[in-house]
Amino acid sequence: MVKTKYSAIMPQRKWEHFQGNNRFYCGGRLMSANQISILVFVAVLIIIMAGLYLAFDVRFLIKTIEPVGLGSIFAVFGLVGAFYSLAFLLKAGCIDPGIVPRALPDEVAYNAAQAEESASTTRTVGGTWPRTKTVTVRGQQIKLKWCATCNIWRPPRASHCGLCNNCLENFDHHCPWVGNCVGKRNYRYFYLFLMTVSVMCLYVMACNVAVIVVAAKQKDIGDALKSYPASIIEFGICGLSLISVAGLACMHTWLIIRMETTNEDIKGTFNPRREGSVENPYTQRNCWLNIATVICGPFPPSLINRRTFVDESTLEEPEIGYGATSSVPKLPPEQPSPHQLPSPASSDKPLLHQDAHSLNADPKTESGAVPELELHVQSQDSPPEATAGRSSGTVGVEVHHPGTEELQQLIDN
């Protein structure tokens, strides 16, 4: 939870009390995992590569290619490709990937009651909780698992990320290169980022080869390589990036055609050769419809509502249990018991006995400490033993409160 000096007087939002391992920016509008440095490195690398391409390759092609102005197309294409590469990278790394909210206290109590009533519960360390539950999705039996960290039944295709400490819908994997988990809400942007970067790497490498070939016709090949070292650097970086990025793009294209996630592919959830597997109920039975569903389908809303205000009276305190963080309701302030309340009968005879904090110092010390001060307020009917003399070094002050009879005499006089 993020605390500031104004936390006590300003209403707080949900992202300030978020229990996952995430970072929030711009007042909770943007979020990412803790590994944000790699995302920044990738963004800076894209900007540097775009700058080298525009400063050297495009300038050479504009001067060389005829008719005049045809080389400007290379500049426009490079700028558009760099823009969309950065946009898809930031979109995949700085939005909610599809986090499933943790259970509220009443939901935890309901799940506990359901577990106690179930005859097929399995005894666990934390009590009698069932490990799995079966639901039907398009005629296929899908097993749901209980998440002891979030205190929820994970939705179909959901899984818990150990790095972000959250359950995600359609969990694919945790990608350090985009600095975020890849799930239901940002998978399309992650895939488009891979495709855009792959195309741009091929395009920049082709332009680098074109620059060297055209320059070699004007001079020797060795002189051309020495004259345009930026093209060599761009070609090397794009070639290394293409090896990993293009491979990932091809793998995810195959997964989208089959309508599976990386997590399901690794576990073999819908592999017909695996014992106990079921038929994939999420596929559209057509590869083009699967691709259209993933890329052009409706954008799902965020479930955590991180920008809404929280009610301070219902804040949830974290509690450590079984290596995870669970939620418990905040207890109300302690109320005084009936025997601690003042009696109405004694209201006309006030009695106050208050001791000031002792300074534990001698009045004769060189530090000039003040001796201990004790204040005694006694009514007329209180016994004299209550204000007896104190030990040495104590100043006693007695305040005599007149009783009802004395007050009446003062009024008569």
C-alpha positions in Angstrom: 0.0 0.0 0.0 1.3 3.5 -0.9 1.1 6.0 1.9 1.6 9.7 1.7 1.4 12.5 4.2 -2.1 13.3 2.9 -3.4 9.7 3.3 -5.2 10.5 6.5 -7.3 13.3 5.0 -7.6 12.3 1.4 -9.8 9.5 0.0 -7.8 6.6 -1.2 -8.2 4.5 -4.3 -8.1 0.8 -4.7 -4.7 0.7 -6.4 -3.2 2.1 -3.2 -4.3 -1.0 -1.3 -3.6 -3.5 -4.1 -2.1 -6.7 -2.7 -0.3 -8.0 -5.8 3.4 -7.4 -6.7 2.7 -4.6 -9.2 3.7 -1.0 -9.7 1.2 1.7 -10.5 1.8 5.0 -12.3 -0.1 8.2 -13.2 -2.5 7.8 -10.3 -3.2 4.1 -11.0 -4.0 4.6 -14.7 -0.9 2.5 -15.7 0.5 -0.6 -14.1 3.2 -3.1 -14.7 5.2 -5.8 -12.9 8.3 -5.1 -10.8 10.6 -6.0 -13.7 10.1 -2.6 -15.5 13.8 -2.1 -16.4 13.7 -4.6 -19.3 10.7 -2.8 -20.7 12.5 0.5 -20.6 15.6 -1.1 -22.3 13.4 -2.5 -25.2 11.7 0.8 -25.7 15.0 2.7 -25.7 16.5 0.1 -28.2 13.6 0.7 -30.6 14.1 4.4 -30.4 17.8 4.2 -31.0 17.3 1.8 -34.0 14.7 4.1 -35.5 17.1 7.1 -35.1 20.0 5.3 -36.8 17.8 4.2 -39.6 16.4 7.7 -40.3 19.7 9.5 -39.8 21.8 7.3 -42.1 19.9 4.8 -44.3 16.9 7.0 -45.2 19.1 10.0 -45.9 21.3 8.0 -48.3 18.3 6.5 -50.0 16.6 9.8 -50.5 19.7 11.2 -52.2 20.3 8.2 -54.3 16.9 6.8 -55.5 15.2 8.4 -58.5 12.8 10.0 -59.1 13.3 12.5 -56.4 11.0 12.1 -53.4 10.6 8.4 -53.8 13.0 7.8 -51.0 10.6 9.6 -48.6 8.4 6.5 -48.6 11.2 4.7 -46.7 11.1 7.4 -44.0 7.4 7.3 -43.6 7.3 3.5 -43.4 10.1 3.5 -40.8 8.4 6.1 -38.6 5.0 4.3 -38.7 6.7 0.9 -37.9 8.6 2.4 -35.0 5.5 4.2 -33.6 3.4 1.0 -33.7 6.2 -1.1 -32.2 6.4 1.3 -29.2 2.6 1.6 -28.9 2.0 -2.1 -28.8 4.9 -2.6 -26.4 3.6 0.0 -23.9 0.0 -1.2 -24.4 1.1 -4.8 -23.5 3.3 -3.7 -20.6 1.3 -0.9 -18.9 -2.3 -2.1 -18.7 -4.2 -4.6 -16.6 -3.5 -8.0 -18.2 -6.7 -9.5 -16.8 -6.2 -9.8 -13.1 -8.9 -11.6 -11.2 -9.8 -9.8 -7.9 -9.2 -11.5 -4.6 -12.2 -12.7 -2.6 -13.9 -10.4 -0.2 -14.4 -11.5 3.4 -18.0 -12.5 2.8 -17.0 -14.5 -0.3 -14.3 -16.3 1.8 -16.9 -17.2 4.4 -19.3 -18.5 1.7 -16.6 -20.6 0.2 -15.7 -22.0 3.6 -19.3 -22.9 4.2 -19.6 -24.5 0.8 -16.5 -26.6 1.6 -17.8 -27.7 4.9 -21.1 -28.9 3.4 -19.4 -30.7 0.5 -19.0 -34.4 1.0 -16.0 -34.7 -1.4 -13.7 -32.2 0.3 -10.0 -33.0 0.7 -8.3 -32.3 4.0 -5.5 -29.7 3.6 -3.2 -27.8 5.8 -5.5 -24.8 6.0 -8.7 -26.8 6.7 -11.2 -28.8 4.7 -11.0 -27.2 1.2 -11.7 -29.0 -2.0 -8.7 -29.1 -4.4 -10.7 -29.0 -7.6 -14.2 -28.4 -8.9 -15.7 -29.4 -12.3 -17.7 -27.2 -14.5 -19.2 -27.7 -18.0 -18.0 -25.5 -20.9 -19.7 -26.3 -24.3 -20.2 -29.9 -23.3 -16.6 -30.4 -22.0 -15.8 -31.1 -18.4 -13.2 -28.4 -17.2 -11.6 -28.6 -13.8 -11.3 -25.5 -11.7 -8.6 -25.2 -9.0 -8.8 -23.4 -5.7 -6.3 -20.6 -5.2 -5.2 -20.4 -1.6 -3.6 -17.0 -2.2 -6.6 -15.2 -3.7 -9.2 -17.3 -1.9 -11.1 -17.9 -5.1 -12.0 -20.7 -7.6 -9.9 -19.8 -10.6 -12.0 -19.3 -13.7 -11.5 -21.6 -16.7 -8.1 -21.0 -18.4 -6.9 -18.9 -15.4 -3.7 -19.5 -13.5 -1.7 -17.8 -10.7 1.5 -15.9 -11.5 4.1 -16.4 -8.8 6.0 -13.2 -9.8 3.0 -10.8 -9.9 1.1 -12.7 -7.1 -2.2 -12.5 -9.0 -4.6 -14.8 -10.7 -5.0 -14.0 -14.4 -7.8 -14.8 -16.9 -6.5 -16.7 -19.9 -3.1 -16.7 -18.4 -0.5 -17.2 -21.2 2.9 -16.5 -19.5 4.9 -13.9 -17.7 7.0 -12.0 -20.2 9.9 -9.9 -18.7 10.5 -8.2 -22.1 7.2 -6.3 -21.9 7.4 -6.1 -18.1 4.0 -7.7 -17.4 2.0 -10.8 -17.5 0.3 -11.8 -20.7 -3.3 -12.6 -20.3 -6.8 -12.0 -21.5 -6.6 -8.1 -21.8 -3.2 -7.6 -23.3 -2.5 -10.8 -25.3 -3.5 -9.2 -28.6 -1.1 -6.3 -28.1 1.7 -8.7 -27.2 1.1 -10.6 -30.4 0.9 -7.5 -32.5 4.1 -6.3 -30.9 5.9 -9.5 -31.9 4.5 -9.3 -35.5 5.4 -5.6 -35.9 8.9 -5.9 -34.6 9.5 -9.0 -36.8 8.3 -7.1 -39.9 10.4 -4.0 -39.0 13.5 -6.1 -38.4 13.2 -7.6 -41.8 12.5 -4.2 -43.4 15.5 -2.5 -41.8 17.8 -5.4 -42.7 16.6 -5.1 -46.3 17.3 -1.4 -46.3 20.8 -2.0 -44.8 21.6 -4.4 -47.6 20.2 -1.9 -50.2 22.5 0.8 -48.9 25.6 -1.3 -49.0 24.8 -2.6 -52.5 24.2 0.9 -53.9 27.3 2.2 -52.2 29.3 -0.7 -53.5 28.4 0.2 -57.1 29.8 3.7 -56.5 33.0 2.5 -54.8 34.7 -0.7 -53.6 32.7 -3.0 -51.2 35.3 -2.5 -48.5 35.0 1.3 -48.7 31.2 1.0 -48.7 31.3 -1.0 -45.4 33.7 1.6 -43.9 31.6 4.5 -45.1 28.3 3.2 -43.6 29.1 1.5 -40.2 25.6 2.4 -38.9 24.1 0.0 -41.5 26.3 -2.8 -40.2 25.3 -2.1 -36.6 21.6 -2.0 -37.5 21.9 -5.2 -39.5 23.5 -7.1 -36.6 21.1 -5.9 -33.9 18.0 -6.6 -36.1 19.4 -10.0 -37.0 19.8 -11.0 -33.4 16.4 -9.7 -32.5 14.8 -11.4 -35.4 16.0 -14.9 -34.3 14.0 -14.7 -31.0 11.1 -12.4 -31.9 10.2 -14.1 -35.2 10.3 -17.5 -33.5 7.9 -16.3 -30.8 5.7 -14.7 -33.4 5.4 -18.0 -35.4 4.8 -20.0 -32.2 2.0 -17.7 -31.0 0.5 -17.7 -34.5 0.2 -21.4 -34.3 -1.3 -21.2 -30.8 -3.9 -18.6 -32.0 -4.9 -20.9 -34.8 -5.5 -23.7 -32.3 -7.0 -21.3 -29.8 -4.7 -22.2 -27.0 -2.4 -20.4 -24.6 1.2 -21.1 -23.9 0.3 -22.4 -20.4 -2.3 -24.9 -21.9 0.2 -26.0 -24.6 2.9 -26.7 -22.0 0.6 -28.6 -19.8 -1.1 -30.4 -22.7 -4.6 -29.5 -21.5 -6.1 -30.1 -24.9 -3.6 -32.6 -26.3 -5.5 -35.6 -27.6 -2.4 -37.9 -27.0 -2.4 -36.9 -23.3 -4.4 -39.1 -21.0 -7.3 -37.3 -19.4 -7.3 -34.5 -21.9 -10.5 -33.0 -23.3 -11.5 -31.4 -26.5 -10.8 -27.7 -26.7 -14.2 -26.0 -26.1 -12.9 -22.5 -26.9 -12.0 -22.9 -30.6 -14.2 -21.6 -33.3 -13.5 -24.6 -35.5 -11.9 -22.3 -38.1 -8.4 -20.8 -38.0 -9.5 -17.5 -39.5 -12.3 -17.1 -37.0 -9.8 -17.9 -34.2 -7.4 -15.2 -35.4 -10.2 -12.7 -35.7 -11.5 -13.5 -32.3 -8.1 -12.9 -30.6 -7.1 -9.8 -32.5 -10.5 -8.1 -33.4 -12.7 -9.4 -30.6 -14.3 -7.2 -28.0 -11.9 -5.7 -25.5 -12.7 -7.1 -22.0 -13.1 -4.6 -19.1 -10.8 -4.6 -16.1 -12.1 -6.4 -13.1 -10.0 -4.8 -10.4 -11.4 -1.2 -10.8 -8.1 0.2 -9.5 -9.2 3.9 -9.9 -12.4 3.7 -7.7 -12.3 5.0 -4.1 -12.3 2.6 -1.2 -14.3 2.7 2.0 -11.9 3.1 4.9 -14.3 1.2 7.2 -14.1 -1.9 5.0 -10.4 -2.0 4.2 -8.9 -5.5 4.2 -5.7 -6.2 6.2 -3.2 -8.6 4.7 -2.6 -11.8 6.7 0.3 -14.2 6.0 -0.7 -17.8 5.7 0.8 -20.9 4.0 3.3 -18.9 2.0 0.7 -16.6 0.5 -1.3 -13.5 1.3 -4.9 -13.7 2.2 -7.5 -11.1 3.2 -9.3 -10.7 6.4 -11.9 -8.0 7.3 -10.8 -5.1 9.4 -12.1 -5.4 13.0 -14.2 -2.6 14.4 -12.7 -0.5 17.3 -13.0 -2.0 20.7 -16.0 -0.8 22.7 -15.9 -0.2 26.5 -17.6 -2.9 28.6 -20.6 -2.0 30.7 -18.7 -2.1 34.0 -16.2 0.5 32.6 -18.9 3.1 32.0 -19.3 5.8 34.7 -22.2 5.3 37.1 -24.9 8.0 37.0 -25.1 7.9 40.8 -21.6 9.2 41.3 -22.0 12.1 38.9 -22.7 14.6 41.7 -19.5 13.6 43.5 -16.6 14.0 41.0 -13.4 12.3 41.8 -10.3 12.8 39.6 -7.0 11.3 40.3 -4.4 11.9 37.6 -0.6 11.4 37.9 1.6 13.2 35.5 4.4 11.3 33.7 7.3 10.9 36.0 10.5 12.4 34.8 12.6 10.2 37.1 15.0 13.1 37.9 16.3 14.7 41.0 15.4 18.4 41.3 19.0 19.1 42.3 20.6 17.6 39.2 22.7 19.8 37.0 20.4 19.1 34.0 17.7 21.2 35.5 15.1 18.5 35.3 11.7 19.3 36.7 10.6 17.2 39.8 7.7 14.8 39.5 4.3 16.4 39.6 1.3 14.6 40.9 -2.2 16.2 40.7 -4.9 15.1 43.1 -8.5 16.3 42.8 -10.6 15.3 45.7 -14.2 15.8 46.6 -15.4 16.7 50.0 -16.5 13.2 50.9 -13.3 11.5 49.7 -11.1 10.0 52.5 -7.9 11.9 53.5 -5.8 8.8 52.8 -6.3 9.5 49.0 -4.1 12.7 49.3 -1.6 11.5 51.8 2.0 12.8 51.5 4.1 11.4 48.8 7.8 10.4 48.7 10.6 12.9 48.7 11.0 14.9 45.5 7.3 14.9 44.8 5.2 18.0 44.6 1.6 17.5 45.7 -1.3 19.8 44.7 -4.7 19.3 46.3 -7.8 20.9 44.9 -10.7 21.0 47.2 -14.1 20.8 45.6 -17.0 22.1 47.8 -19.8 19.7 48.4 -23.5 20.5 47.9 -24.0 21.9 51.5 -21.0 24.2 51.2 -22.3 25.6 47.9 -25.7 26.3 49.4 -24.0 28.2 52.3 -21.9 30.3 50.0 -25.1 31.2 48.0 -26.9 32.1 51.3 -24.0 34.4 52.4 
